[in-house]
Amino acid sequence: MKLNLLAILACPACGGDLKFVELGAYPRHNEEVEEATLGCKLCALEYPVTGGVPRLRPPNPVARATAKTRDAFGWEWLRYPGSLPGDKETFLEETMLPPEGFSGKLVLDAGCGMGRYSAVALGLGAEVVAVDMSESLQRVAALAREQPKLHPVEADLLHPPFKKGAFDMAYSQGVLHHTADTRAAFTAVAALVKTGGLLSVWLYGRAGRFVDFSSNPLKPGRDWIARHRRLAWWIVLIRHVISDFVRVFTTRLPVSVVYALCHPLTWLGVIPGLKWFTYSVDPRYQVRLIENFDWISPPYQWHHTKEELTRWYADEGYSVVSVLPHGLVPKPGVLGRKNSK
């Protein structure tokens, strides 16, 4: 943890300012605080800093489903192959954030995993606060020791430990639907962006009403979906039913067993026709394996429509800048700008 991070931190329980109550040695500029204790000036709760990472989750007991979700993602991201060719292009496409807008900005990666997109934002010139609640932060912490503008933080996105309006930009790529309450997590993250700042979120989609599905924006080259939207809608509905049935069992199994079961599912990801009933069609086997695991292992997995997401933006005082085009399976994504009050 760098000392300058302290200026934007807040107690996740009460919102009070934090201070060091125990610090073995005062570090020089940009050196890491490896072990320390932070304390709230208001409620006096204390939070450890271990392995260079401030552990800022509220003290209330962790629900079993939350713990299982956290463990699943720790397992997943510690096995992900790391940054991949094309990460920058994927990141810019899916966030819809302008690449020239990162330089000199303070950016929140809300649900960073092992930090693949944090690395992209850093490369674009941003200072990045990378938040997750799983053991995957080990990989981010290792990178942070070499990157003075990277700050890993262990936190719960339902109770983010930051001052409101602290960030110029924030993004959350396929994460908020894995919390206990997507809407509440969105509200909490949206409050962290300053007036005039940008927020990009995408979520797992669902078919929803056909009238809404038929207006979903499509990526270029998806002409067959545009011509057969009713058929596409039925495929998405059936896929969702199958997914829900499979998850009745997989969310109750140990994560190591689920990971093993994902191998045959991953092989199906290259078979025309059948691949659309798996949960990844990435050409790389290891990526398909992890993405299938991502889908069937975590207990928390909610699905939403673009209509829901755009309404949330409006409710939190944002204007919609753009809506994410996608392929067959809906992927509601929105880039919004926070309005002045």
Secondary structure, DSSP 4 states (H G I P E B T S, - for coil): --GGGGGGBB-TTT--BEEEEEESSPPPTT----SEEEEETTT--EEEEETTEEB---SSPPPHHHHHHHHHHHHHHTTS--S-TTHHHHHHHHH---GGG-TT-EEEEES-TTSHHHHHHHHTT-EEEEEESSTTHHHHHHHHTT-TTEEEEE--TTS--B-TT-EEEEEEES-GGGSS-HHHHHHHHHTTEEEEEEEEEE--B----HHHHTT--B-TT-HHHHHTHHHHHHHHHHHHHHHHHHHHHHTTS-HHHHHHHHHHHHHGGGSTTGGGGSS---SSHHHHHHHHHHHHS-S----B-HHHHHHHHHHTTEEEEEE--BSSS---EEEEEEPP-
